[in-house]
Amino acid sequence: MRVSRAQIFLGFLLVLLGLTTFFTTFKSDIGRFFITSTTAEQALLAGEIQSGVLSRRYILAIGSDKQKPSAAFIASFTQQLKIISGVNAVWNAQENHSALETLASVYAKQAAHLYSYQPAHDLTALLTAAGLAERARLLKTSLLSPYSESIKKIAAVDPLLLSLQNLLEKPTHFLNPAPASRFYENLILETTMSGMDASAQTKIQQQIQTIFSQQKQQFAEESHLEMTGVPVFASATQNRMQNELTRISLISTLALGGLFFWLFKSLRLLFWVGALLLSVVCSALLLTQLVFGFVHTLTIAIGTTLIGICVDYPIHALVHGQTVDKKQRVSTIAKIFPSMLLGGATTLIGYFALGLSGYPGFEQVAVYAGAGIFLALFLTRYLLPHLIQDDAPATATIQPATYWLRFAQQHRESFFIALSALLIVSVLALPSLHWMSDLQELTPEMASLKAQDAKIRARMVSVEPGRFVLITANNSEQALQRLEQIYPLLDKAKKQGALRDYFGLYPWLLSQQQQRENARQLHAAFSTKNTQQWQQALTEQGLSVAYLGQLTYPESPFLTPEQVFATPLGHLLEQQLLTYKEQTLAIIWLADHEARALQTLFAHHPFAHYISQRDRLNEMAVTYQHKAQVMLLLGLGLIGLLLSCRYKAIWQALDTLAPALLSAIFVLAGCALTGVAISFLHLVGLLLVVSIGVDYGIFYRENRSDNLILTYQAMAASMLTSGIAFACLLLADTTVLKILAQVVSSGVLLSFLLCPILIKKP
């Protein structure tokens, strides 16, 4: 029994579906789509957004407006959270147990090395009668605290409690309770995976909620749970985008299917063209997965428009093929294929330029769309004619397209004058264009989550997400020395009220140079008089002079970064000293502050940079804007060159390109006249307008069927499918998709309408 081409194709499609289902990995991290890095500083920015320590943390607020949760409930809840797969650590924002244990075992012996980054100033205040008396009172208070056992161990080698004072002045945790949080317990939960790994983080959030409900019922608690952090926003973004993708894909598929059935009145044709497009999408997904290792959901969302582009080729073939005898369909489609191939090539150029733009996400879109367009052309030429040989002719006439063609041809001169005037107005309007200044306007709106985040953080003294001081150096020792130059500046800012607090590596780590100087100055400053004053202060507090009365500190090796990161405090500190191949970066996290005041402080320290992730993202947006302008010009140049080679005449090439080019100008002028802020995404959309719209100019000019009305009918059907595919993106909540929808759908329609006016009748 002979196997037909249709059967082979269906078997191939089933294999593609299986491979796509099992091997495609989807991700929805917005950062992965837009953010790239070419320098160590940009790498840090991208890394912090995607998988940095703060991006992996949740703030869990448990309590109510009237009653604080019981200690037993919090302890049990914390213990249960720690056993969740993927949770690295959980700790109470107010507890210092791990810090005290580390102080007793490690830092007490290092007190002479780490007590200050400005020893001359601090020793002057400490080694006086008043200073030593105050230190004796601190010692007594600490010995009477719940942490007395740890304090005894510390005092044995650090009688002045230099290391304990560091703890009091510089807390180990990034979050401290504020007065408004007296009815809340705040837990910090840190995960092992990136905060942007939305699928994994969603599972963790579900388990947190389940455990909380179980523990709440067990302890009969009235408290409620609130969560915030990068993982919360990442999960919400993924869920929203998945819902949008499902909704838009369904609506777009139904709309295109309905249009196709109206055009050809055949379920059989609808099935075969649908199967052809499904094979195109699966192949594009597999190639994207192979090249990048994953497929971004925004690639799929934007890629749904690929169906509208790729279906143009089968529709164009069917409109011409259904008007001739069944035996002539293969030759008829072969006759018009050169125009389709040239149109596909110009569209590929647009996506090729998109891939060179430097946007990580659009590189994926370029690969995805390029593969789809190539395969759609191939299947339309070599498979589709054999699948439709048995179908009876049936093509709908799009009457408005015929009326417009005749009307535009009859009044071509008048339209040409009107368009010339409109072009002058558009060119004059272009200088008033203004650019979108905040890249975050492109991210989904999360009003409720933002409000909850603000409410939770208002109860806490917290690091400001995405804003920090970055120190650049050649190695770790130099980085630590430079940090020690910046700490006094930040202390000054605190005194001036420009900074609420900061969290650097001090007091947990200083440069070896500073550790050596600290020990030298401390031992040089001790005197018999100091010892007598200290012993008197101890006696006044009722403390043992025999046990605590000698001001001696043991010699020990200097503390290294590796030793610090190996302690229980390591997970809090290791992300603040990052070593790359060419340089080392150190980070100082900031609490509430005035950005301009800090930038002024660092003016004379070129190695210190105030970093705002939001500002840097906006700087990236400007870079993207410039690249998009270059890519738009490059795409236009390549398309113009290809057309010039095809027609052997520059003027014919410009004439063919004119409808798409003017459409792009008019869309841009519309933004200027209406005051719409444009972004690099508008330029990306304009590139697509030109690369898709020039197809209509090619079909119209070449008119390979020698029947202009039939050719324009095929163009109308193609325009409707592309327009509908992009217009469906208007239903999205994501600004990225809306921008592309508005620009491309309007530009494609204009390109179609302008062909009879700008291109001479073939």
N, C-alpha and C positions, 0 to 999 in steps of 0.2 A: 504493500500500500504506500502510495507516494504522499509524503508529508508536504503540505502547502506552506507558502511563505507566512500566511496568517497564523498557522499553528506554531511555526518556529518562533515567530514574534511573540506570541502569547506565552510560550514556554520561557523565552528570554525575559519577558516582563515579570513572570513569577519568580525567577531567580533574582532579578534586581530587587524586587520587593523584600525578599527574604534577607538579602545582604544588607539592604538599607536598614531594616528593622533591627538586625542583630549587631551591626558594626558602627552605626552612627551615634555619636555622643553630642548632646546639645548643651550649650551653656548660655546664660543670660546676663553675665556680668557686663554692665555698661562700660566699665573701665577698660575691659579687654577690647571693646569695639572701637573706642575713641583714643585711648592713651597709648603712646609709644614712648620709647626712651632711647636717646643717642648718647647721653652723658651719664656719669655716675649720679649726678644730682637728679636728673630725670628718672634714672633707674630707681632711686630712693623714693621719689614721688609715686611712681607707678607701683613699686613694691608695697609702700605703706597703704595705698588705696586698696590694693588687691589682697595682700596677705600680711601686712605689718601687724605688730602686736596689738595696736589699738583697734585694728579692723577685725581682730579675732575675738574681741571681748564683748560680753553683754553686761549691762547694768541691770540687776534684778532688784526692784524696790518692792518690799513686802511690808504691808501695814494698812492702816486706815487713818482717817482724819481724827479719830477719837482714842484709839487704843494701839499700843505697840505690841507686836507679836511676842509670844513667850520665848525665852531662851531655849527651852527644850524643843520647841517646834522648829526654830531656826537651825539648831544643831542637827536635828534629824533630817530636815530638808536639805541642808548643806551636804550631809553625808550621802544621801541618796543621789544628789546631783553629781557627785564625784564618780559614781560608777557608770554614768552614761558613756557609751562608746563615743570617742571623739572629743571628750572633755579633758583638757589638760590640767586645769586647776580651778578650784573654787575657794574664795576666801571672803571673809567679812571685811567690808571697807574700813571698819573701826578697830579691827584686832591687830595686835602687834606681837603675837606669840612667836611667829616664825622669825621675826626680826630680833626679838630678845634672845632666842635660842642661838641665832647666828652671831649676835653680839657676844654672848658668853663664850662660844666655842672658837670664834675666829677674830672678831674685831676688838675684844678687850685687850688681846695681846698686841694689837696694831694701833692702840690709842695714841701712842707717841708719834706715829707716822701720819695719822689721818685726822688729827683734832682740828685742823684749820687750813684754809688756803691763803690766809694772811696772818701768819703766826705772830709777828711782831705786835700787831694791833691787838689780837686776842689775848696774848700772854700779859700784856700791859694791864688789861682790865682784870684778868684772872688772878694774877699773883700779887694781890693786895690783901690787906686785912679784911676789907669788905667783900672782895671777890671770893676769898677762901671761906668766909663765914657763910656766904650764900651757897657755895658749893657743898658745905657740910649740911646745911638745911635740906638741900636737894637729895643728898645721900640718905639722910634720915627718912625723909618722905618716901623715897624709893624702897627702902628696906621695910617699910610698913605697908607697902602696896601689895596687891595680889601676886605680884611678880617677884616677891622677895627672894625666892630660891635662886632665880636667875641673877638677881642683883648681887647676891653674895658672891657668886662665881666671878662676876665682872669686877667687883670691888677688890677682890684678892690681888688682881694684877693691874687694875685701873682705879686706884683709890679716889681720884678726882672725878671719876665718872665722865671722862671726856667723850667716850664713845656713846654713853647714854644721852648726853646733852645733844649730840648730833641727831640721835633718834627723835628727841623732842623738837628740835629745830627743823629737821628735814624728814618728815614721815616717809616710810617705805612705800606706802601705797599712793596711788595717784588720786585717790578720792577720799575726802574727809567729810564727816558729817557737818552740816550746817544747822543752825538753830531750828529752821523750819522742818527738819527731818526727824524731830524727836519721837514721832509716832511710827517711824519707818526704820526697818533694818535694810541696809543696802549691801547686796552681795555682788561680787565681781566673778563672772564665769568666763574662763578663757578656753577656747577650743584649739585643737591641734591643726585643723584645716583652715584654709583661707576664709575670711568673713564673706568673700564674694562667691564661695561655693554654695550657691543658694539651695541646691537640692539637699546636700548634707546638713546645712544649717536649718532648713525647714524641719527635717526629722528631729534634730536636737530640740528645737523650739516646741515641737509637739510633745516630746518626752518631758520637757520641763513643765509644761502645762499639766500633763497627766500626773506626774509626781506631786506637783503642788496640790492638785485636787485630792489625791489620796492622802497626803499628809495633813491637809486642812481638815478633812473629815475625821482622820484618826485623832487629832488633837483638839477637835471642836473649836477651831480658830475662826474668827470673824474677818481676818485679814484678806486682802486681795493682792494679786500679783500684777506688776507692771514691768514691761521689758523695753529696753532700747539698746541701741548699738548698731554698728554697720551691718551685722548679720541680719538684724530685724528688717532693715531697709532693703537689703539684698533679696531676702526671701519674698518680701511684698512685691518688689519690682519683678521678680521672676513670675510670680503668680499672675500679676497683672498682664505681663507680656504674653504669657502662655494663653490666658483667656482671650486676649486681643488677637493673638495669632489664630486660635481656633475659630473665633467669631469671623474675623476678616477673611480667612481662607474659605470658610463655608459660604459666606455671602458672595465672595468673588467667584467661587466655583459655580454656585447656582446662577449668578447673573450671567456669566460667560456661557454656561450650558444653555440657559434660556435663550440668549441671543443667537447662539449657534443653531439651536433647533428652529427658531423662527426663520433663520436664513435658509436652512436646507431641508426642513421638514422631514428629517430622517433620524430615527433613533440609532440605526445601524451606523450611519456616518458619525453620529455623536459618540458612539461607543469606540469606534476605531480612532478617532482624533483624540478622544479622552485617554485611550490606552497609550497612544503615541506620546502625549504630553506627560503622562504619568511616568513613562520610561525616561523621558527627558529629565524630569525632576529627580527621580531616583539616581540616575547617572550623575547628575550635577552634585547631589548630596554626597555620594560616595567619593567623587573626585575631591571635593572640598574637605571631607574627612581625611582622605589620604594625604593631602597637602598640608593641612593645618593641625590635624589630630583631634579636631572638634568642629562643630558647626554652631555658630552663634544664632540665637533665636531672632535677632534683628536681621541677620542674613536671610533667614526664612521669610520674615515678615516683608522685607523689601523684595525678596525673591519671588513672593507670590505674584508680583507684577511680571515676573518672567513668563508666567503662563500667558498673560495678555500679549506679550511681545512674541513669544514663540508660536502662539496659535495664529499669528498673522500669516505665517508662511503656508500652513495647510489651508487656511481660508482663502488666501490669494490663489492657491492652486485649485481649490474646489470651485471657486466662482468661475474660473476659466474652464476647468475641466468638465463641469456640469452642463456647459452650453454646447458641447460637441458630442458626436457619437462615441459610444463606449470604446470602440477600437482606437479612437484618435486621442484618448485622454492622456496616454503616456507621452505621446509626441507633443501634445499641447502644453503639458506641464514642463516638458523638456525645453520647449521654445521660450517660455517666460522665466525659466530658472536663472538665466544670467542676471536678470534684473533683481531677482530675489537674492542671489548670491552677493551682488554688489551692495544691496541694502543690508544684508546680514553683516557684510564686512565693515560697513560704516558704523553699525551698531556695536560691533566688536571693538572697533577703535575707541568708541566712547567708554566702554567698560575697561579696555586696556589702559587708557589714560587714568581712569579711576583707580586701577590697581597700582599705578605708579605714584599716586598722590601722597602716600605715606600714612594714610589712615589704616590702622590694623584691620578694622572691620570691613572697610571698603575693598581691601585686598581680597577678602573672602568673597564679597559680593561680585567682584570682577571675575574670580575663578568660577564661582557658581553660575553666573549669568553667561560667561563666555562658553563654558562647556555646554550649557543648555542650548544656546543659540546655534552652535556648531552642529550638535546632534539633531536639533529640530530641522535644520536645513537639509542634512543628510537623509533623514527619514522621509521628509517631504518629497525629496527628489527620487529616491530609489525604492521606497517602500509604499508610500501612500497611493501612488497610481495603481498599484496592483491590488490594493485592498478595496478600492472603490469601483472596480471595473464592472461589477454587477449592479450597481445602483442606478436608478433611473434619474434623469435630469430633474433638479428641483432647486431653484435658487430664488430667494426673495429679492425683490427690487426695492432698494432704499430710495424712494421717490424724492425726499428732500435733497439728497445728494445730486440727483439728476437735475432738479430745478436750479440748485445753486451753481452747478457747472455751466448750464446754459446762460443763466443770469450774469454770472461773473465774466463769461466770454463776451457777451453782448455789450457790457458796460466796462470793459477792461481799462479803457483809457481814463474814465472817471474815477474808477477805483484806484488806479495807479497814482493819480494826482492826490487823492485823499490819503493814500498810504504814505506818500512823500511828505505831506504836511504832518501826518501823525509821527513819522520817523523823526522829523525835525524837533517836534515837541518832546519826544521820548529822549532824544540825545541831550536836549537842554535840561531835562528833568534828572538825568542820571547823576550829576554832581551832588544832588540833594540826598542821595542814598546814604543811609547810616547803618552801621554794622551792629549786630547783637554783641553786647559787651560782656554778658555773663553766660558761660557755657552751661551752667546749671539750668538755664531755661529750657535746655533740650532734654532734660531728664523728666521722668514722669512725676506728676504732682502727688505728694503724699501728705496732704494737709493734716490729717488726723495723727499720723505717726510723728510728724514734726512737732505738733502740739504736745503729744505725750512725751517726746524727747525733751522738750523745753521744760515741761513740768517736773520731770524726774531730775534733770540737771540743776534746776533751780533750788532743789533741796540739798545740793552738794557743792562743795568746792571741787571743781573738776578741771581737768585738762581741756582746753578748747580743741575740739576735733579739727585736725588738719592745719593747725598753726603751731609752729615751733621754730627754734633757732638751730640752724645747721652749721656745724663747724667742719671745715675741710682741712685735711692734713696729709702728710706723706706716710705716717705710720701712727700706731696707737699712742706711743709716748708723746709725740708732737701734738696729737689731738687732745690728750689730757692736759698738756701744758697750756694749750690755747683755751681750753675750757676754763682754766684757772684765771685767765685774763678777763674772761667774760663774766664770771660770777659776781665780781664787785660792781660791774655795770648794772647787772640785773638787781642787785641789792639796792643800788641807787634808785633805780626805777621804782622799786617797792616803796622806798621812803617817800618818793615824790607822788605816789598814788597812781602811777602809770601801769603798774603790774601788781596783781594780787598775790601771785606766787609763781614759782617755777620749780621744775623737777629735773635736775641734772644727775650726773654720776656721783657728785659729792653728796653726802659724806662717805659713800661706800667705796669710792676709788679716787685716788689722786695720782699724779705722775710720780715716777720714782724720784725725779729731781725734787719735787715738792715734799715727798715723804722724807727724803734725806735731810732737807732743810728744816722741816718740822722737828725731827728728832734732835738735830744739832741745837736749835734755838731753845727747845724745851729743857734739855739737860744743862745748857749754859745758863738758863734763867733761874734754876733752882738754887736756893741758898739756905744757910742755917736759919736766917730770919724767916724765910717762907715756911720752913718746917715747923718752927715754933708757932707761927701764926696759925698754921693748919692744925696742929695738935691742940691749941687753945680752942679753936672753932669746934673740933670734935668733942672736947670736954664739955663745952657749953651745950652741945646737943645730946650729951649723954652717950656718946659712942666710944668704942674701944680704941684708945690711942695705941695700945700694944699691937693690935691687929691691923689698924688702918693708918697709923700715924707716920709712916715713912713715905716720903715723896720719891719713890723709885719706880722706874719703868723698865721692863726687861728688854734686852736687845733681841730682835727677831728679823728674819728676812723681809724685804719689802713685799707688799701685796701686789699681785699681778692681775690683769683682767681675767685671765683664765681661772684663777682661784676664786675670784668673786662670782663669776658666772656658774661655777660649780656648786655654790652655796644655795640654800633654799630661796634666797633672794634673786638668784640668777634669772629666773623667768621674768622678773620685773625690770631687769636692767640690760639684758643682753641685746635688746633691739635698739639700745642707745649708743652702741659703738659698733659700727659696721665696717668691715674690712673688704675692700674690693682689690682687684689686681693692681690698679694704678694709684689708688688713694684710700684713705680711711676717713669715714664720716662719723661725727659724733652729734647727738641730738639732745637738745634741752626742751622738754615739754613745757608749755606755757598754760597758766590759768588765765582768768580774765585780764585783758590788757588793752593798752592803746597802741595800735600798730605803728603809727607814725613816730611816736615817742621812742619806741624800740629801734626803729630803722635809723633814727638820728643817732642813737647811742652807738651803733655799730659802724658809723660812717668812716671811722679811721681804723677799722679792723677788717681788711679785705677778706680774711678767712672766715668771718662770721656773716651769715646770711639769715635774714628773717624770712621764713618760708610760710606762705599761705597757700595751701593746696588749691583753694578756690582761685586765687590770683594766678597761680601757675597754670591751672587748667585754662584760664582765660588767655594767658600768654600762648598756650598751645593752640587755642582757637584762632588767634591772630596768625600763627605760623601756618595752620591749616588753611586759613583764608588765602594767604599768599600762594601756598601750594595749589589750591583749587583754581586760582586765577591762572597760574602757569599751565595747569592741566587742561583748563578750558581752552586756552590758546593753542596748546599742543594738539588737543583733539581736533580743533577746527582746522589747524594746519595740515594734519595728516589726512583728514577727510577731504579737504580741498585738493591735496596732492593726489590722492587716489582718484578723485573725479577727473582731475586734469589729465591723468594718465589714461583714463578710460575714454574720455571724449576728445583727447588730443587738442583741446582748446580751453584756455583759462576762462573765457567769458561763458562758455557753456557750463563749465564747472560751477562758476559763481551763480549763474542763473538757476542751476539745479539746487544749489545750497541756499539760495535766497529765502525761500519760505520758512525754512527751519531757523535760519539766522535772524530774520526779522521777528519771528515769534519769540525767540529768546530775548531780544532787545525789548519788545513790547511787554513781556512778562516782568522784566527787570524794571522798566519804567513804571509799570503799574505799582510795584512795591515802593518806588520813590514817591510817586504822587499820592499814595494812600498812607505814607508814613510807616510802612511795615519795616521793621528792622530785619536786615538780611544776615545770614550766616554763611559759612562755607558750604552748608548743606544746600542752600539756594543755588550756589554755583555748580554743585554736583548735579542738582536737578536740571539746570540749564544745559549741562553737558549731555545729559540723557535726552533732553528735548531736541538738541541738534542731531545727535546720533540716531535717534528714532525718527525724527521729523524729516530728515534728508531722504529716508526711504521713500516717502511719498513723492518727493521731487524726482527721484530716480524712476519710479513706476510711471509717473505722469509723463516725463520726458520721453522715455523709451517706448511706452505704449506698445509692447510686443504683440499684443493680440490684434493690433490694427483696428481696435474698436475702443475709442476713448471713453465712451459711456460705460462700457463693461469694465475697463481698467479703473475708472473712477468709482464704480460700484465696489470693486474689490478693495480699493483704497479706503472707502467709507467703512466697509466691514472691518478692515484691519484697524482703522482709527478708533472705531467703537470698542473693539476688544482691548486695545492698549489703554484707551481713556477710561474704560470701566475698571480695568485692573488697578490702575493708579488711583482712581477716584474712590475705590473701596477703602483705601488707606485713610481717607478722611474720617472714617468711623473710629479710628484709633484714638486713644488718649495720649499716646506718646507723641511729643512735638516733632521728633525726627521724621516720623511717618507722615504726619500732617503736612509738613513742609514739602516733602517730596511729592505728595499727592497733589497739592495745590499747584506747584510749579509745573510738573510734568503733564498732568491731565489738561491744564489750560494751554500749555505750549504745544502739545500734540494736536489738539483741536485747531488751534490757529494755523499750524503748519499745513494741515489738510485743507483748510479754507483758502489759504493764500496761494496754493499751487496754480489754480486757473488764472489768477491775476498776474502773478509774477513770472510764470513760465509760458513762453509762446506756445500756441497750439501746435502740437506735433504734426 
